[in-house]
Amino acid sequence: MRPPARGVCESDRAVSLREASWRIAQHELAAPAVLAPMAGVTDRPFRVLCRRLGAALTPAEMLSADQRLWSSLKSQRRMDHAGEPEPRVVQLVGSEPQELAAAARVNVDLGAQIIDLNMGCPAKKVCNRDAGSALLADETLIGRILEAVVRAVPVPVTLKIRTGIDPNRRNAARVAAIAQQCGIAALTIHGRTRMDHFRGSAEYDSIRAARAAFARALVANGDITTPAQARKILDFTGAQGVMIGRAAQGAPWIFRDVNAYLRDGHPPPPLLRRLQTEIILHHLESLYEFYGEYTGIRMARKHLGWYCRQHVDGDSLRRTLMAAEDSASQFAAAQRGFAQWTELEAA
Ligand SMILES: Cc1cc2nc3c(=O)[nH]c(=O)nc-3n(C[C@H](O)[C@H](O)[C@H](O)COP(=O)(O)O)c2cc1C
């Protein structure tokens, strides 16, 4: 096949570079790939790590709008954004417009630069109330919530939804129109309905349909695991951003790979195993520091289990790592275990 003429390549590249930067209100984002909020996963150490590896935005784990719950250690940790790169995104979940507005105000006073509203969580009840994706059944209430929160805070308010309550009641495009009308600065759509939970595959037709109703930043989400898929989904949906969740577990460098592919049109050289090991060890240290010894090693076990999936001898390494009872021996075992990667690479 003949290579395309030089001028064509250059204009293609100019287009992809232009696409790479986008905005959420006043915040310019340098690249299309963003981290998905994941309760129990996207704590501050993981968010900081993913930002370092190229995620343009790293929303925090959902926080209940019920302020009575905020004194718990879990909420206190979720509200800890010390030293986090800007813009800091706080995600709220709730169902009462005024309660959400008040929670948004307090979080802005504490330093939140974007408030994200969670209407995507599929749990039957979130904090004993119909919240999360259950709200998709009540478009009037959605409008009241969005209006109340947008009016309450001087920072951009963003919204994350699923495509509807169930496959017969997909209303992402109507919710997108409500979001547009209410001044929502960015809309993320996970291509599943509430009823789907995580079953089946995400679909992107609903996201594409919502594009026509929402003129500001649109983010496509669901089952994005490779750079080429990210490119296809951006092209198909007309979204500016792709949100990646589970594929970043054990592979936070996915943001580097996706963004480079979207920018350059080809994959970057794979990240050296030696560098992956450095990232993993640094991640462990930041978990011990953030959570302290007891919870630190437990949170580290979760991430190490995911990192082991990438390892040639993952099962036996996982067993060794899970058996470690304190952070020093867990860290040493990880250092030894993942060093094998580096040796394999050097061989
Ligand atoms: C463990 C876990 C926790 C999650 N917690 C949240 C959350 O706190 N807020 C939210 O909006 N979505 C949450 N989600 C949904 C993700 O943000 C995302 O929409 C979903 O995982 C689909 O993206 P993916 O296929 O890239 O993982 C969670 C998902 C997982 C797997």
The ligand as an SDF file (V2000), in Angstrom:
LIG
                    3D

 31 33  0  0  0  0  0  0  0  0999 V2000
  -15.3080   -1.3310   42.2180 C   0  0  0  0  0  0  0  0  0  0  0  0
  -16.0890   -0.2670   41.4830 C   0  0  0  0  0  0  0  0  0  0  0  0
  -16.5170    0.8600   42.1770 C   0  0  0  0  0  0  0  0  0  0  0  0
  -17.2340    1.8670   41.5110 C   0  0  0  0  0  0  0  0  0  0  0  0
  -17.5710    3.0050   42.1930 N   0  0  0  0  0  0  0  0  0  0  0  0
  -18.1310    4.0540   41.5300 C   0  0  0  0  0  0  0  0  0  0  0  0
  -18.3360    5.3120   42.1630 C   0  0  0  0  0  0  0  0  0  0  0  0
  -17.9750    5.5250   43.3250 O   0  0  0  0  0  0  0  0  0  0  0  0
  -18.9360    6.2890   41.4350 N   0  0  0  0  0  0  0  0  0  0  0  0
  -19.3220    6.0970   40.1310 C   0  0  0  0  0  0  0  0  0  0  0  0
  -19.8620    7.0130   39.5050 O   0  0  0  0  0  0  0  0  0  0  0  0
  -19.1230    4.9250   39.5040 N   0  0  0  0  0  0  0  0  0  0  0  0
  -18.5160    3.9190   40.1590 C   0  0  0  0  0  0  0  0  0  0  0  0
  -18.2280    2.7630   39.4910 N   0  0  0  0  0  0  0  0  0  0  0  0
  -18.5110    2.6640   38.0440 C   0  0  0  0  0  0  0  0  0  0  0  0
  -17.2990    3.1300   37.2080 C   0  0  0  0  0  0  0  0  0  0  0  0
  -17.0320    4.4940   37.4260 O   0  0  0  0  0  0  0  0  0  0  0  0
  -17.5110    2.8880   35.7130 C   0  0  0  0  0  0  0  0  0  0  0  0
  -18.6340    3.6170   35.3000 O   0  0  0  0  0  0  0  0  0  0  0  0
  -17.7260    1.4120   35.3730 C   0  0  0  0  0  0  0  0  0  0  0  0
  -16.7870    0.6010   36.0530 O   0  0  0  0  0  0  0  0  0  0  0  0
  -17.6150    1.1600   33.8630 C   0  0  0  0  0  0  0  0  0  0  0  0
  -16.3430    1.5180   33.3890 O   0  0  0  0  0  0  0  0  0  0  0  0
  -15.2100    0.3950   33.0640 P   0  0  0  0  0  0  0  0  0  0  0  0
  -15.8260   -0.6190   32.1560 O   0  0  0  0  0  0  0  0  0  0  0  0
  -14.0900    1.1700   32.4260 O   0  0  0  0  0  0  0  0  0  0  0  0
  -14.8200   -0.2220   34.3870 O   0  0  0  0  0  0  0  0  0  0  0  0
  -17.5450    1.7180   40.1350 C   0  0  0  0  0  0  0  0  0  0  0  0
  -17.1360    0.5830   39.4570 C   0  0  0  0  0  0  0  0  0  0  0  0
  -16.3990   -0.4050   40.0990 C   0  0  0  0  0  0  0  0  0  0  0  0
  -15.9170   -1.6070   39.3330 C   0  0  0  0  0  0  0  0  0  0  0  0
  1  2  1  0
  2  3  1  0
  2 30  2  0
  3  4  2  0
  4  5  1  0
  4 28  1  0
  5  6  2  0
  6  7  1  0
  6 13  1  0
  7  8  2  0
  7  9  1  0
  9 10  1  0
 10 11  2  0
 10 12  1  0
 12 13  2  0
 13 14  1  0
 14 15  1  0
 14 28  1  0
 15 16  1  0
 16 17  1  0
 16 18  1  0
 18 19  1  0
 18 20  1  0
 20 21  1  0
 20 22  1  0
 22 23  1  0
 23 24  1  0
 24 25  2  0
 24 26  1  0
 24 27  1  0
 28 29  2  0
 29 30  1  0
 30 31  1  0
M  END
$$$$
